[in-house]
Amino acid sequence: MSLLFLLAVPLGLSHSMAQNGMSHDMAGMSHSMPMPDSSLFTIRSINSGSWSDTATWGGRLPVEGDKVIISNGTSVTYDLQSSPVLSKIMVQGKLDFIRTKSTSITFGNMTIDRSGYLEIGTSNNPIPSGIKTTVQLAATQEGGAGIDVMGHLEIHGSPLGNTFTKLDKSAENGTTILTLANNVSWNTGDHVVITSTSLNTTETEENTIASVYGNQITLTQPLQNPHDGIAPAKGEVADLTRNIVVTSLDHGIHAMGVMFMQGSKGGISYAEFSHLGGLGILGKYPIHFHHVQNSMQGTVVDGISVWDSHNRFITIHNSDNITVKNSVGYNSTGHGFFLEDGTEENNTLANNIAILTIPGNIRPDDGGAAGFWIQNPMNSVTGNIAVSASGSGFDFSIPSDAPEVIPLDKRNLNESLSQKTTPTVLTIGSFAGNEAHSNAGDGFHLYRLDEGNSTDFNVFSNMKMWRNNGIGIEITASPSMITRSIIFGNQQGNMQVDTSNMTINNVRVLGELPGVPATLYTTNGNTARYMVSPFGLVFTATNMTIQDSAFADHLAGGSIASADIISRSTDHLAMEILNTHLMSKHAIVFGYPFNGDSYIKVVNMNHDPALSFVLYRYDTNHETYCKIDTPHMAVKCPLTNP
């Protein structure tokens, strides 16, 4: 590479730089750098017209190895069914893709200049069904090649309806017929994924559609594993196929993908991003919003699929007000849907599904890769599903040394820099309607929202957390409320909470589902498919209220660690259990506090009179069994057995 070229091209504009070791994470600086010398390019558009028309180029078409400029003031329509491998494309004018026939283009790198516009369909006029547009990125080494966006990019394929749905009927291994919860507009030949519904994360599997009829699809190959389809334990089926495909030319060498930079604009819907992401290379993601801050407010990514990624599904880094919805991520190395460093606020993740994240090595925590990884609570996470993660389904790991941020609602105030704060003192934006099952770690892990003095509750609602190999819900957050949720069958326990102030309301917590036959409690190799969760709730708290809830069927036995509710609080504790069913052998296990003002109040508890709760006294290392024989009691049990 010549010195002239390095001096002429802004940082981040040429992925060939990254191929020679330059970090693409510097690309956020590129908007302030000069544009490349046009003499470095070998062909440019001199007229508006079709790509296939020599008059557009002044006498010849672009050939293999060409460096192409779509000149400012020209509009070129790409209309070829295949192309030679172009070295790079600089879009300074407009490049769009024809909608009346299938096309394919191959290049190493593309830069969309500030004045440039790349259009592969629009949201109002997408590439229609039956037309396929393919963009192949010709990387010469892992993480090379890609599309840098400083101007305007629109990619919009034919809307798919449901990008994923639930099973409506259990499917046994060996069957080829799936009954779905919804009618789907999927097509013969579509590539689909069926998720695990057991503790075995590897029971997620791929297949191909042979035929579709309403809510029933027939597969080309029989299922290798059983998949539950009876509420509330229903697996999912996700369609990965779209009619716009952005992929690597060589599937063994993954290109980067698309990176938006500050000041760019656009949107993406119903496109397929496959075989992308640079393995172990920072900044090389299939879709990357890189330091755009608030400059892309209102941008939407809708209905896409990202699969076989060597580096995450979608990354939002130091960027605000981005919406990602109705999208499918399958098979990522490292965290899947990734909000990178805690500077991201007011983004929305809605109705997406993350399936299969395997360990990566960019960050230490990538060793347990989450489906959704978030480090700032001021984002909206609603209606998403996480399955088969090597870590937790949803992971809010907020370090105490996270970068200070200025909340968006404070940024317009005078002296806004004085409003900087750590994310650990903020309140959750929205976390509702999310579901995690069949993950290797926790279903939902949050650490830590406990350093502020806010009276606003962190509310976590309408969750389903089931059959995860860790704990269903493990959170450190004060004050907090868990409401209208169901948690069951999590191998290490259903809920673990560390908080100063917690309310649990209208929650159903089960060791496993009623009626699951004992014969299902078997192993597949060395991995258990189903297990009864040992406890409903373990907590350390100062104030705890549980009301209008039900706990049942936690692992029976003599172990003090098996119970519906276990308190580990050894300081002052004020606990109320109101209108709640506690139906396991050991209903309550709690540490007798040192503080004489502590109390536990039980009101209108529906329980088996033969059952007892265990009071374990940390100060004497004794335990006693106290019958619950009154509708209301403030408990200080004597050290005698019944």
N, C-alpha and C positions, 0 to 999 in steps of 0.2 A: 504494500500500500504506500503511495507516495506521500511525502510530507505536505505537498500542496493540498491533497485531498483531505488529510487530517486537519489542516488549518481551515479549510473551506467549509467543512461539514459540522453543524452544531452537535454538541454532545447529545447522544440518544437518537440522532437521525439515521445513522447507519448501523444496522445490526452486525455488519461485518466487523465493526469495532468490538462489539461484544464477543464475537467469535474469536477475536485475538486477545481476549482477557479483560477488556474494559467493562466495569460494572455498569449494567443498564440502570441501576438504581440512581445514577447521577442524572437521569434523563429529565428530571424535574427542572433542571437549569436551562434546558435547551431553548426555551422561548426567548431568551435574551441574547442568543448567539446569531451570527450572520447566516444567511442561507447559502447553500453550495453554489459554486461557480457552474453555470449551465454548460460551460465548455467541457466539464467532466462527464457529461452525458453524451451518448452516441446517437440518439434519435429523439426527436420531439415532435409533438403535433403542431402543425402550422395552420390547420383548418379544423373546424368542427365537422363531425361525421362519424361513420362507422369505423371501428378498429380495422376491419377487413378491407377498407378502401385505401388504396395507396395514396390517393389524393389527400387523405387526412395527414399523411406523414411526409408529403413532398416527393413521392416517387417510389418508396419501398416500404414494406411492412417490417415491424420489429422482428429480429431473429435472435437465435440463441446467444446468450451472453450480453445482449444489448442493455444499456442503461437508459431508461425511457423517461422523458418528461411529458406529462400532460400539461401543456402550456397554459398560463393564466389567460383567460379570455376565450379558451376553446372548450368545447364539450364533446367528449368522445364516448361512443356507445360500444361496449365490448360485445362481440357477437360470434366468437369462434368456439367450436366444440372442443378444441384443444389448442395448446400454445407451446412454443419452444420454452426452454427454461431461461427466463429473463434474469439478468443480474439484479436489477433494482428498478423501481418505479417511483418517480417523484410526481405527486399530484398537486399541481398548482392551480389548474382549472377544475373541470368537472369530468369524472369518469363514472359512467353508469353501466349497468348490465342489462342486456335485452331481456324482455319478459316473454317472448314468444317461442323461444327454443332453449334447450339445455346448453350450457356453456361450461368451459373449464379453463382456468388460467394458472400458470405456474411461474413463480418468481422467488428470488431470495429475500429481498427486503422491499417494503413500501413505506414511504413517508408521505403523509397527508399534510401539506403545508398549511399555514394559517389561512391562506386564500383558497385552499383546495377542498374538494367535496367528492367523496366516494359514496356512490349510491348503489346498493344491491337490494332493490326494493325499498319501499317506504311503508310506514305504518298504515297509511291509507290505501296504498297500492303495492302490496307485497308481491314477491315472485310467486306466481300462481301455482296451485297444485298441479302436478304432472310435469312441471318444468324444474330441472335440477341445475343449480349453480354450484360449481366446485372451485374453491380457492386452495391451491396447493403451495405450501411454503417449503422451499428447497433449502433446507439447512445442511451445511457441510459438517457441522459438529453440534452436539447436544446444546439446545437452548439458543442456537443461532436462528436467523431469519425471523421475520415477523412484520407486523404493521404498526408503525408509530403514528399516533393521531394527535396533531396539533390543530387541525382544522375541523372538518365536519365529516362524520362517518354515519351512514345509515345502513343497517343490514336487517332485512325483514323477510322471513319466509312465510309460507302458507300457514295460517293458524291451524292448530292441531286439536282444539277443544281441550279435553283432559290430557295433560302430558303424563300423568300417572293417576292411578286409582286404586281402590282397595279390592281385595277378593271379596266376593259375596258368598262363597262356598269353599269349604276346605278342599284342597287338592292333594291327593295322595301321590307318592312317588310312583312313576310308571305311567301316569295319565298324560294325555296330550291336550286335554280340554280344560280351560279355565273359565269360571263364571265370575264376572266382575260386578262391582257395585254400581257401575254406570255404563250406559251405552257409550261406545267410543267410535271415533272417526279414523281409527288407525287403518293401516293398509297391509295387504299381503306382502311379505318380505321384510316388514319392519323388524328391527333389532330390539328386543325387550329384555328386561331384567325382572326376576321374581325374587322378592326379599325373603330372608330367613325369618321364621317366627319362633325359633327356639333360642336357647343359650348358645348354640353353635353358630358363630358368625359366618362360617364357611358354607352354610346351607343356602346363602344367596346364590342364584345361578342365572345364566344368560340363555336365551333361546331366540327363535325366529318365528314370526307369525305365518302360518299356512293359510288361514282364512279368518274372517271376522263376520259375525252375525249379531248385531245389536250389542248386548253385553257379554257375549260369549266369543272367545277366541280359541282357535285350534293351533297348536304348536307343531313345528316340524319334527321336534324330537321329544321323547318322553321326559318328564321331570325326573331328576336324580334324587330329589328330597321331598318330603311332605311339607305342605305350607298351610297353616291354619287360616280359616276364613270365617270364624264364628266370633261375633262381637263379645267382648271388646278386643280380642286377640285376632286381628285381621292383618294379613300380610298385604304387601303392595305389589303392583305390576306397573313398571315404568317403561315408556317408549323412548328410545334414544334416537330414532331416525327423524331427520328433518330434510327439507328439500334445498336448503343451503348448507353446504359443508365447508368448513375451514379446517384444514388438516395438514399434516406433514407429508411431503412427497415420499420420503422414506420413513415408514412407520417405526423403523429401528433407530432412527435419529430424530428425536422430537424437537421441532422448532418451538419458538416462544409462543406466539399468538398475537393478541391485540393489546396495545397499551395506550390508554388515553392520558394526555398530559394537560397541565393547567391551561385553561382557556379554550380547550376543545369542546365539541358538542356533538350530539347525536343520540342514537339509541339502537338497540339490538333486540330482535324478537324472532322466535321460532327458527333458530339456526342451530346447527350441530358443530361443536368444536371437539375434534377427536385427535388423539395421538399428538398432543401438544404439551408444553411445559418442560423446561430444562431441568433435568434431574439434579437436585442438590445445588442449584444455582440461584442465588438471591435475585429477585426481580423478574425471573423468567416464567411468567404465569400465562395460562391460556387467555384469560381476560383480566386486565389489570388497570384499575383506576389509581394512577400514581400521582400523589401530591396535587390533585386538582382542587383541593380545599373546597370552597363553595362555588367554584366557577361553573360546575355542571349541575347546578340545582335543578331537580326535576327529571334528570335522566332516568330512563327505565330500561332494564334488561328483563325480558318477559318470555317465558316459554322455551328457553333454550335447553340444549343438553350439552354437557361437558363430560367426556368419558375417555378412559385410558389416558389420564393426565399424569405426567411425571412430576407435577408440581402444583397442587391445589386445583380447585375448580374456578372460583372467582376470588380475586383479591381486591379489597378496598383499603387503600393506604393513604392516611392523612387526607381524606376526602369525605365530604358531607353531602347529605340530601340525595343519595343515590338509592334507587329502588331496584331490588332483584326479586322477581316473583315467578311462581308457576314453573320453576326450572328444575332440571334433573341433573345431579352430579353423580357419576358412577366411576369408581376405581381411581382414586387419587393417591399419589404418594404425598404424605404430609397432610396437614389440616385441609379440609375441603373448602367450605365457604368461610373466608378468612378476612377478618377485620384486624389489621396488622399490628398496630403498636399503641392503641389507646387514644390516638388523636382523632378518631373517626366518630362523628356525632350525627344524629338525626337521619341515619340511614335506615332503610326498611328491608327486612328479609321476610317475605310473606309467601306461604304455600309452596315452599321448595322442598325437595327431598335430596338428602345426602346419603349415598349408598356406597359402602366399602371404602374406607380410608386406611391405607397401610402405612407403616412407620416410615418417616423420612429423617433427614439429618440437617436441615437448614437451621433449625432451632432445637435446643435440647428437648423441648416438649413435643416436637414432632415425632418422638419415639412412641408416643401414645397419641396418634393423630385423631383429632376430633372431627365429627361431621360439620359442626359449626363452632368456630373459634372466635371469641370476641373479647376485647380488653377494655371497652368503655361501655358502661351500662346505658348511656343516653342514646340508645338505638331501639328500634322496634323490631321484635322477633316474634312473629305470629304465624300459627298454622303450619309450621314446618315439621318434617319428619326426618329422623336420623337413624340409620340402620347399619349394622356391620362395621362400625368404626373400630379401629384398633385401640382407641382411647375412649373418651366419653362422647355421647351423642351431641350434647351441647356443653360447651366449656367456656365459662366466663372466668378466666384466670387473671385477676387484676392485681398486679404486683404493687407493693407499697411504694416502689420507686418508679411507677409508671410516669410517662411524660405529663407535665402539667398542661391543662387545657383551659381555654376560655369557653364556657358554655355558650352555645349559639345565641341564647336569649340575652346574654350579657355583652355580646360583641359590639353592639352599637352604642353602648354607654360611654360617657366620657371616662377617661383613664381606665379603659377596659383591661389593660394589662394587670391592673390590681385585682381583677376578677379571676385570675388564674387559680386553678385548684387541681388537686389530684383526683382521678376518677374514683378512688375508693370512698369519697365522701358524697358522690352523686347518687341519685335515686334511679332505679331501673326505668327505662322509657316505657316499654311494654314487653311483657313475656306472657303470651296467652295462646292456648290452643296448640301447643307444641307436643310432639310425641317422639319418644325414643325407645327402641326395643332392639334386642339381639346385638348389643354392642359389647365389646370386650371390657370397657370401663364402666363408669357411671352412666345413667341415663341423662341426668342434668347435674352438672358440677358448677358451683359458683364460689369463688374465693377472691375477693372479700369486699363487701360493702358494709363495713362496720366501723368506719372511722369518723363519721359525721355525727352531728347532733340533730339531724332532721327529724321532724315529727311525721314526715310523709312516709307511708308504708311502701316497701318494695312488694308489689303484688304479683304473685305467680299463679295463674288461673288456667282452668280447663286443660290440664296436662294429662297425658297418658305416658307413664313410665313403666315399662314391663319387660321382664326377662332379659335384663342386662346383667352382665357378669360381675359388675361392681355393685354400687348402691343405686337405687332408683333415683333419689333426689338427695344430694349432699351439698348443703349451702352454708355459708358463713355470711350472714346479712342481717342487719338490724336497722329499724324494726321491719318485720316482714309478715306477710300473710300468704298462706297456701290455701287455695279455695277451688271448689268444684273440679276435683281431679280424681283420677284412679291410678293406683300404684300397686303392682303385684308381681310376684314371682322373680324378684331380683335376687341374685345368688348371695350377695353379701349383706343384704338387708334392704328394706324398702325406703326408709328415710333417715337421714342423719343431719341434725341441725345444730349449729353453734350460733347463738344469738342472745341478745339481752332482752328481746321482746318479740314474741312470735304468736300468731294466731293461726290455727288450723281449722278451717270451716268447710263443712260439706265435702269431705274427702273420704274415699273408700280405699282402704288399705288391706290387702289380702296376701296371705302367704302364697297362695296360688288360686286359680279360678275354681269355683265349686264344680264338681263333676268331672274334673280332669282325671281320667282313670289311672290307677296306680301303675298300670303296665307302661305308661308313658314316662315314668321316672326311671329311665334307663340311660345308657351311655351309647354314644356313637364314637367308636374308638376310645379316646381318653376324655372326650368332652361330653358333659351331661347335657341332655336336650332340655330337661325341665327339672327344677328343684324347688322345694318349698322355702320361701324366704324365712330366715331365722327370727327376724323382728320387724315390727311395724314402724316404730319411731324410736331412735336414740337421740337424746337432746341434752345440751348444756345451755341453760337459760336462766335468766332471773325472773322473767314473767312469761308464762306459757298458758294459753287458753286453747282448749280443744272442744269444739262444739259441733253438734249435728253431723257427726261422722261415724264411721264404722271400721273397726279393726277385727280381723278374724283369720283363723287358720294358719297362724304362724307356727313354726316348727315346734312340735310338742316334745317334751323331754325334761330331764331334770336340770339342764343347764340354766343358770341364772341369766345367760345371755339370750335366752329365747323367750320373748314376750311381745305383747302388743305395744306397750309403751315402756321405755327404759330411760330414766333420768340419771344423768351423770353429774348433775349439779351438786356441788358440795358447799356452795355459799348460799346466800339468801335465795329462796325460791318461793314464788307465789304462783301456784298452778291451779287451774280450774278445768274440770272435765264435765261438760254440760251436754245432756241429751245425746249421748254417744254410746254405741254398741261396742263392747269389748268382749270378744268371744273365744280367744285363745286360752290354753290351759293356764298360762301365767298372764294375767291381764296387765298388771302394772308392776314394774320394778323401779324403785327410786332410791337415791342416796339420801339418807337422813341428814338434813343440813345442820351445820353448826349453829346457824343463826336461829335463835328462839322464836323470831317472828315469822319464820317460814311456815307455810301451810300448803296442803293439797285438799281441794274441795271437790267432791264428786256429787253431781246432781243428776237425778233421773237417768242413771246408767242402766241400760238394758244388758243383762249378763246372765250367765248360768250360775244359779246360787251355789252350786257345788264348786265353782271355780274360786280361786283366791288370787290376791295380788301379793307380791313379795316385797317386803320392805328390807332392803339391805342397808345396814348401818355402817357407813364408812368409819365412824369413830370407834366402833367396838368390834368390827369384823364379825358381827352376828347377822343372822337373817331370821325373820319371823313371818308367819303367814297370818294375815288378818282378813277375816271374813268381811265382805261388803254386805251388810245386812240392814242398812238404813238408806233411805233415798238421799240423804244429805249428811255428809260427815266431814269434819276437819280432823285429819288423821295424825295422831301421834301414837303409834302402836306400842304396846308393852313387849318386852323381850321374852315372850313365852310362845310356845307353839300351841295351835288349837287342839 
